[in-house]
Each structure stands twice: as C-alpha cells, then as structure tokens.
C-alpha cells in the first residue's frame, strides 16, 4: 500500500468498502433464514467458512519473505 499514490489508495479503500457493504446487507437476512430453518445449520456454515478461509490463507505469500518496503533501503 505504501507504493500507491493518494488517488490509488482512495480507489482501493472505496472498492473494499463497497464489497463489504454489498456482502453485509444480505448477510443478516441469510443468517436469520438459516437460524429459523435449523439453529445448528448457522454454526455449521460459519465453521465451514472459517475452514475455507484457513485453506486460502495457506496459499497466500508470506509477507516476511516478500518484504517490499525494506528492499530499497538495503542498498543504501
């Protein structure tokens, strides 16, 4: 994020906020439907999503190995 300019940061933050808002609006209704259908189903879906996110996390690059900010300062 430090390499982005002011306008690029603003575009990035607005895109993240838009996605968060679009996913947050229907989530309350969907969780209410799941809980009304079967209360344990809601917690099963939450557990499943946590597992999916943990699997995705293993495929992300390690920020310690790919330090972008410190690279230019090593040559000084």
C-alpha positions as a LaTeX table, in Angstrom:
\begin{tabular}{lrrr}
\hline
Residue & $x$ (\AA) & $y$ (\AA) & $z$ (\AA) \\
\hline
Unk1 & 0.00 & 0.00 & 0.00 \\
Unk2 & 2.92 & 2.38 & 0.53 \\
Unk3 & 3.77 & 2.37 & $-3.16$ \\
Unk4 & 0.29 & 3.52 & $-4.17$ \\
Unk5 & $-0.46$ & 7.17 & $-4.67$ \\
Unk6 & $-3.19$ & 9.07 & $-2.88$ \\
Unk7 & $-5.81$ & 8.51 & $-5.56$ \\
Unk8 & $-4.97$ & 4.82 & $-5.90$ \\
Unk9 & $-5.31$ & 4.34 & $-2.13$ \\
Unk10 & $-8.67$ & 6.10 & $-2.17$ \\
Unk11 & $-9.84$ & 3.87 & $-5.03$ \\
Unk12 & $-8.65$ & 0.77 & $-3.18$ \\
Unk13 & $-10.37$ & 1.73 & 0.07 \\
Unk14 & $-13.60$ & 2.63 & $-1.70$ \\
Unk15 & $-13.60$ & $-0.70$ & $-3.54$ \\
Unk16 & $-13.09$ & $-2.59$ & $-0.28$ \\
Unk17 & $-15.85$ & $-0.62$ & 1.44 \\
Unk18 & $-18.23$ & $-1.27$ & $-1.47$ \\
Unk19 & $-17.62$ & $-5.01$ & $-1.35$ \\
Unk20 & $-18.00$ & $-5.06$ & 2.43 \\
Unk21 & $-21.30$ & $-3.17$ & 2.22 \\
Unk22 & $-22.69$ & $-5.36$ & $-0.55$ \\
Unk23 & $-21.91$ & $-8.51$ & 1.43 \\
Unk24 & $-23.08$ & $-7.13$ & 4.78 \\
Unk25 & $-26.54$ & $-6.09$ & 3.57 \\
Unk26 & $-27.91$ & $-9.58$ & 2.75 \\
Unk27 & $-25.92$ & $-11.41$ & 5.45 \\
Unk28 & $-28.34$ & $-10.56$ & 8.26 \\
Unk29 & $-31.30$ & $-11.84$ & 6.28 \\
Unk30 & $-29.48$ & $-15.02$ & 5.24 \\
Unk31 & $-28.33$ & $-15.80$ & 8.77 \\
Unk32 & $-31.88$ & $-15.26$ & 10.01 \\
Unk33 & $-33.18$ & $-17.73$ & 7.43 \\
Unk34 & $-30.54$ & $-20.30$ & 8.35 \\
Unk35 & $-31.25$ & $-19.95$ & 12.06 \\
Unk36 & $-35.00$ & $-20.17$ & 11.51 \\
Unk37 & $-34.59$ & $-23.34$ & 9.44 \\
Unk38 & $-32.18$ & $-25.06$ & 11.81 \\
Unk39 & $-30.13$ & $-23.24$ & 14.50 \\
Unk40 & $-27.17$ & $-25.61$ & 14.22 \\
Unk41 & $-27.02$ & $-25.03$ & 10.46 \\
Unk42 & $-25.92$ & $-21.43$ & 11.05 \\
Unk43 & $-22.95$ & $-22.51$ & 13.15 \\
Unk44 & $-22.06$ & $-25.23$ & 10.65 \\
Unk45 & $-21.94$ & $-22.65$ & 7.85 \\
Unk46 & $-19.75$ & $-20.36$ & 9.99 \\
Unk47 & $-17.38$ & $-23.24$ & 10.75 \\
Unk48 & $-17.25$ & $-24.18$ & 7.07 \\
Unk49 & $-16.40$ & $-20.62$ & 6.07 \\
Unk50 & $-13.62$ & $-20.49$ & 8.67 \\
Unk51 & $-12.16$ & $-23.69$ & 7.25 \\
Unk52 & $-12.31$ & $-22.32$ & 3.70 \\
Unk53 & $-10.55$ & $-19.12$ & 4.80 \\
Unk54 & $-7.82$ & $-21.12$ & 6.58 \\
Unk55 & $-7.18$ & $-23.13$ & 3.43 \\
Unk56 & $-6.98$ & $-19.91$ & 1.39 \\
Unk57 & $-4.58$ & $-18.46$ & 3.96 \\
Unk58 & $-2.09$ & $-21.28$ & 3.34 \\
Unk59 & $-1.82$ & $-20.27$ & $-0.33$ \\
Unk60 & $-1.09$ & $-16.59$ & 0.35 \\
Unk61 & 2.54 & $-15.46$ & 0.14 \\
Unk62 & 4.41 & $-14.92$ & 3.38 \\
Unk63 & 4.95 & $-11.17$ & 3.93 \\
Unk64 & 8.21 & $-11.85$ & 5.79 \\
Unk65 & 9.72 & $-13.44$ & 2.68 \\
Unk66 & 8.44 & $-10.77$ & 0.27 \\
Unk67 & 9.27 & $-7.53$ & 2.05 \\
Unk68 & 8.58 & $-4.71$ & $-0.42$ \\
Unk69 & 9.31 & $-1.77$ & 1.84 \\
Unk70 & 12.73 & $-2.83$ & 3.12 \\
Unk71 & 14.22 & $-3.85$ & $-0.24$ \\
Unk72 & 15.15 & $-0.33$ & $-1.47$ \\
Unk73 & 16.71 & 0.59 & 1.88 \\
Unk74 & 19.09 & $-2.39$ & 1.90 \\
Unk75 & 21.11 & $-0.85$ & $-0.93$ \\
Unk76 & 21.61 & 2.48 & 0.87 \\
\hline
\end{tabular}
